[in-house]
Structures are given as structure tokens and as C-alpha cells.
Amino acid sequence: MTKVPYRGMPPTVWAPEAPQLIRDARMVIVGYQADREALQEMLPPGLVPHENNTVQMNMYDIEADQSSGFGGFSLTYLTVEIDGHDSLAADGAMAIPGRYFAYYWNSSQRVISYARESSGIPAMLGTRTAELEGSKLTSTLSIDNSAAITVSASVTDTPVGNLGGHLNYYSHRQIPEPSGGYAALSQLIELPLPFTVKLFDASVDDITFTMPDGHPAAKLAPTTPLNVTSLLYGDVTFTYSMGRVIHDYLEDPDPGNL
């Protein structure tokens, strides 16, 4: 099969190539427990939720000079921690479960196109805003100009260390047949992301989901009472890495555990 260059849709608008670099993004990454059945519903065949039943939610925004080619944008995503796909950080001393992209919102059409087309990330339009009053941070995802997820946190500029390593992300990349009804392409993609982070002391006070009625992402709201399993608040440098296909669902639509 002959390979031809991908030039974007449309080719007259510049499309960034993988990998892309993000520098010093001030992130709020919250891990919280959610309903296990809802987590399994999000996953394609072959993936299983980690036993901790955790969603990892990331919220941040950057200026144009913090990216290698994306420009400025804001972002919120929800990932499901999965079993059997750990990565390592802290010189191999810390195992971090793999993360499957369930939902992803971005304010930039350029990044949305990149994420969907190159990586199969289910990117949609949404805006994250942050308000800081003293030590109280309110981080909000808005969809169609309405608040959908709000995180309330107590944050500081007190350093608590540095961390580096890899994170394994996964996505289900799909392209439909022109006639509809079936997939012309259906692949499980692995995206290994190297990162470094300068960490600051922080704690989560509350997470509120106010999704529009019937929005399926509401199923990934935290269980009650809120159980925060992890928190990363800090300045993160990382790559939107080149992905690799680890399973083709057209060849094997119902694999065992991958």
C-alpha cells in the first residue's frame, strides 16, 4: 500500500504534525472514584477499568507561546484508569495506571482537529475558565456557554517537589464508511506521553457536574460521598505524542483483555 502525506482538512489550513510540545501548563488533575459500570461502558472491547474505579480529570489553559504549534487554548478531559497498562514515573518507582480518553473538550478548533484526526481522541468544543480568589480556585468547564463541571480547590504556590515520567493514554480511533452504519477504520491507539511537573500543595474541596439533561458524560460524575484518589496541581511540560496502533478492531472486533 502506498503512503501519501496527510495535509489536513482542508489542506489550505495548516495542520500541526505530531508530536507537539506543551510547556509549563498550570494543571489541575483530579482523580476521583466513579461508578464501575459507567466506567466499563466507556471502554472499547479489550479494556477493563482499573480496580480503583478512578476517573482522571484534567483542566488547564495555556497561552500561544507555551505550545510548539497549537496556539493558545483551554482544555478539560475525562479519562478512565484502565487495568494492565501502567506507565512509570519517579525513576521507575511509581506505577501509574493507563488512561483511556472518554471525553475531551477544547476551546481551539485547531487542537480539536488534531486530536480527533491524528489520535482518535473524542474532542469536542468546550471552554475551561479559572477564577482564583486568595487561595480558592474555581475551575469550570463550560459547554454551549453553560457550566458543566466545576472543581473547587484550595491551592498554594508552596513547592512540594518535582516529578517526571511517562503516562500511557489510549483512544479508540474511528472513521465511518461513506455509506454510513459501519467503521472504515477502528483502531485502539496508545499514546505514551513523557512529562515533567513542578508540584505545588493543594487540596480539592468539591466537584460538581451540571451537565445538560441526558448528556452521557454525566455518568462519570463522582460517587457520593466524594472520594478524591489523587491530585496533581502544578506546572506540567509534556508532549502530544505520536501514537501507535495496538489493536485493529476490523481484524478482531471482540478481543480478550488487551
GULUM-131242 format. One record per residue (C-alpha): x, y, z. Coordinates in steps of 0.02 Angstrom, whole numbers, plus 50000, padded with zeros to 5 digits. Last residue first. Layout:
+-------+-------+-------+
:    xx :    yy :    zz :
+-------+-------+-------+
:     X :     Y :     Z :
...
+-------+-------+-------+
END
This chain:
+-------+-------+-------+
:    xx :    yy :    zz :
+-------+-------+-------+
: 49720 : 49683 : 51288 :
: 49592 : 49579 : 51380 :
: 49505 : 49465 : 51256 :
: 49470 : 49528 : 51083 :
: 49299 : 49560 : 51008 :
: 49311 : 49653 : 50842 :
: 49468 : 49563 : 50779 :
: 49525 : 49618 : 50605 :
: 49412 : 49770 : 50596 :
: 49450 : 49803 : 50779 :
: 49635 : 49834 : 50743 :
: 49737 : 49834 : 50904 :
: 49897 : 49916 : 50968 :
: 49906 : 50058 : 50842 :
: 50041 : 50181 : 50888 :
: 50027 : 50364 : 50933 :
: 50145 : 50510 : 50907 :
: 50150 : 50613 : 51065 :
: 50055 : 50767 : 51125 :
: 50207 : 50809 : 51228 :
: 50235 : 50863 : 51407 :
: 50281 : 51008 : 51522 :
: 50175 : 51024 : 51678 :
: 50165 : 51166 : 51803 :
: 50074 : 51106 : 51958 :
: 49923 : 51036 : 52045 :
: 49912 : 50846 : 52041 :
: 49778 : 50766 : 52148 :
: 49738 : 50584 : 52184 :
: 49601 : 50468 : 52250 :
: 49470 : 50601 : 52286 :
: 49318 : 50512 : 52360 :
: 49161 : 50619 : 52352 :
: 49020 : 50545 : 52456 :
: 48936 : 50505 : 52340 :
: 49012 : 50439 : 52178 :
: 49094 : 50564 : 52063 :
: 49014 : 50607 : 51896 :
: 49060 : 50492 : 51752 :
: 48878 : 50456 : 51708 :
: 48856 : 50642 : 51675 :
: 48964 : 50617 : 51520 :
: 48811 : 50541 : 51434 :
: 48722 : 50710 : 51423 :
: 48537 : 50675 : 51455 :
: 48499 : 50842 : 51535 :
: 48642 : 50964 : 51510 :
: 48790 : 50929 : 51625 :
: 48793 : 51008 : 51798 :
: 48932 : 50902 : 51875 :
: 49006 : 50969 : 52037 :
: 49175 : 50928 : 52113 :
: 49214 : 50992 : 52288 :
: 49353 : 51044 : 52409 :
: 49506 : 50976 : 52319 :
: 49676 : 51004 : 52400 :
: 49836 : 51094 : 52351 :
: 50025 : 51100 : 52380 :
: 50125 : 51135 : 52223 :
: 50214 : 51017 : 52103 :
: 50340 : 51058 : 51966 :
: 50300 : 50933 : 51829 :
: 50393 : 50835 : 51696 :
: 50310 : 50733 : 51561 :
: 50333 : 50595 : 51431 :
: 50170 : 50544 : 51345 :
: 50143 : 50368 : 51277 :
: 49991 : 50374 : 51160 :
: 49917 : 50202 : 51126 :
: 49784 : 50189 : 50991 :
: 49646 : 50058 : 50980 :
: 49590 : 50056 : 50799 :
: 49428 : 50059 : 50700 :
: 49437 : 50115 : 50518 :
: 49301 : 50101 : 50385 :
: 49175 : 50084 : 50525 :
: 48996 : 50036 : 50485 :
: 48825 : 50116 : 50477 :
: 48862 : 50250 : 50350 :
: 48884 : 50245 : 50161 :
: 49046 : 50343 : 50175 :
: 49110 : 50210 : 50297 :
: 49145 : 50286 : 50466 :
: 49316 : 50335 : 50538 :
: 49361 : 50276 : 50713 :
: 49509 : 50299 : 50830 :
: 49476 : 50224 : 51001 :
: 49595 : 50312 : 51121 :
: 49728 : 50267 : 51248 :
: 49847 : 50364 : 51359 :
: 50005 : 50296 : 51441 :
: 50088 : 50423 : 51554 :
: 50278 : 50433 : 51564 :
: 50399 : 50500 : 51693 :
: 50447 : 50654 : 51790 :
: 50406 : 50727 : 51959 :
: 50459 : 50881 : 52057 :
: 50434 : 50930 : 52237 :
: 50311 : 51007 : 52359 :
: 50326 : 51189 : 52307 :
: 50212 : 51310 : 52401 :
: 50120 : 51417 : 52273 :
: 49955 : 51372 : 52354 :
: 49787 : 51298 : 52309 :
: 49619 : 51261 : 52391 :
: 49505 : 51183 : 52263 :
: 49330 : 51197 : 52190 :
: 49303 : 51098 : 52031 :
: 49155 : 51140 : 51919 :
: 49089 : 51035 : 51776 :
: 48952 : 51082 : 51651 :
: 48936 : 51271 : 51664 :
: 48836 : 51341 : 51518 :
: 48905 : 51437 : 51369 :
: 48874 : 51294 : 51247 :
: 48984 : 51184 : 51357 :
: 49075 : 51267 : 51502 :
: 49210 : 51182 : 51604 :
: 49245 : 51273 : 51767 :
: 49394 : 51288 : 51884 :
: 49363 : 51383 : 52046 :
: 49523 : 51410 : 52145 :
: 49519 : 51471 : 52325 :
: 49689 : 51525 : 52395 :
: 49657 : 51711 : 52376 :
: 49519 : 51722 : 52246 :
: 49572 : 51625 : 52091 :
: 49449 : 51605 : 51948 :
: 49484 : 51480 : 51809 :
: 49396 : 51454 : 51643 :
: 49384 : 51298 : 51535 :
: 49297 : 51309 : 51368 :
: 49211 : 51173 : 51264 :
: 49207 : 51111 : 51085 :
: 49227 : 50924 : 51063 :
: 49372 : 50803 : 51051 :
: 49343 : 50615 : 51054 :
: 49530 : 50574 : 51042 :
: 49561 : 50472 : 50885 :
: 49745 : 50521 : 50884 :
: 49784 : 50608 : 50720 :
: 49610 : 50659 : 50662 :
: 49520 : 50687 : 50826 :
: 49660 : 50769 : 50925 :
: 49724 : 50874 : 50780 :
: 49551 : 50934 : 50731 :
: 49508 : 50981 : 50911 :
: 49678 : 51066 : 50929 :
: 49648 : 51178 : 50778 :
: 49466 : 51210 : 50828 :
: 49530 : 51279 : 50993 :
: 49421 : 51288 : 51150 :
: 49446 : 51106 : 51195 :
: 49335 : 50970 : 51270 :
: 49383 : 50787 : 51291 :
: 49277 : 50639 : 51345 :
: 49316 : 50454 : 51372 :
: 49503 : 50458 : 51337 :
: 49575 : 50299 : 51414 :
: 49709 : 50316 : 51548 :
: 49844 : 50190 : 51592 :
: 49878 : 50162 : 51777 :
: 50029 : 50250 : 51855 :
: 50169 : 50147 : 51935 :
: 50292 : 50247 : 52040 :
: 50471 : 50189 : 52075 :
: 50529 : 50186 : 51894 :
: 50639 : 50339 : 51908 :
: 50494 : 50439 : 51981 :
: 50369 : 50387 : 51846 :
: 50314 : 50225 : 51765 :
: 50171 : 50175 : 51650 :
: 50034 : 50052 : 51687 :
: 49932 : 49966 : 51551 :
: 49859 : 49813 : 51638 :
: 49698 : 49886 : 51706 :
: 49622 : 50050 : 51649 :
: 49600 : 50224 : 51725 :
: 49456 : 50310 : 51636 :
: 49492 : 50481 : 51564 :
: 49391 : 50642 : 51575 :
: 49456 : 50796 : 51485 :
: 49456 : 50984 : 51505 :
: 49551 : 51106 : 51396 :
: 49591 : 51287 : 51362 :
: 49684 : 51352 : 51210 :
: 49830 : 51457 : 51148 :
: 49923 : 51414 : 50990 :
: 49939 : 51233 : 50938 :
: 50111 : 51238 : 50860 :
: 50251 : 51221 : 50987 :
: 50145 : 51271 : 51136 :
: 50175 : 51388 : 51284 :
: 50195 : 51543 : 51174 :
: 50011 : 51530 : 51123 :
: 49947 : 51548 : 51301 :
: 49889 : 51398 : 51402 :
: 49733 : 51331 : 51488 :
: 49707 : 51188 : 51609 :
: 49587 : 51054 : 51672 :
: 49623 : 50868 : 51690 :
: 49502 : 50736 : 51755 :
: 49564 : 50562 : 51800 :
: 49418 : 50444 : 51831 :
: 49451 : 50305 : 51955 :
: 49369 : 50137 : 51987 :
: 49521 : 50082 : 52093 :
: 49513 : 49907 : 52016 :
: 49568 : 49978 : 51849 :
: 49432 : 49979 : 51718 :
: 49445 : 49844 : 51584 :
: 49498 : 49863 : 51402 :
: 49479 : 49727 : 51270 :
: 49319 : 49791 : 51190 :
: 49304 : 49981 : 51195 :
: 49284 : 50072 : 51361 :
: 49152 : 50198 : 51413 :
: 49026 : 50068 : 51472 :
: 49159 : 49996 : 51587 :
: 49173 : 50163 : 51677 :
: 48984 : 50177 : 51698 :
: 48978 : 50002 : 51772 :
: 49117 : 50049 : 51893 :
: 49029 : 50203 : 51960 :
: 49155 : 50341 : 51994 :
: 49302 : 50370 : 52112 :
: 49405 : 50528 : 52093 :
: 49572 : 50577 : 52018 :
: 49598 : 50763 : 51997 :
: 49723 : 50843 : 51878 :
: 49728 : 51033 : 51899 :
: 49858 : 51097 : 51778 :
: 49966 : 51252 : 51761 :
: 50041 : 51219 : 51589 :
: 50229 : 51242 : 51596 :
: 50268 : 51197 : 51415 :
: 50163 : 51100 : 51290 :
: 50254 : 51012 : 51147 :
: 50178 : 50937 : 50989 :
: 50223 : 50769 : 50912 :
: 50141 : 50751 : 50791 :
: 50106 : 50870 : 50648 :
: 50011 : 51034 : 50659 :
: 49879 : 51062 : 50523 :
: 49896 : 51221 : 50420 :
: 49735 : 51269 : 50330 :
: 49741 : 51252 : 50139 :
: 49736 : 51062 : 50156 :
: 49555 : 51070 : 50216 :
: 49555 : 50952 : 50309 :
: 49739 : 50920 : 50338 :
: 49887 : 50879 : 50226 :
: 49916 : 50695 : 50261 :
: 50061 : 50637 : 50153 :
: 50037 : 50483 : 50043 :
: 50080 : 50303 : 50086 :
: 50069 : 50171 : 49951 :
: 50000 : 50000 : 50000 :
+-------+-------+-------+
END
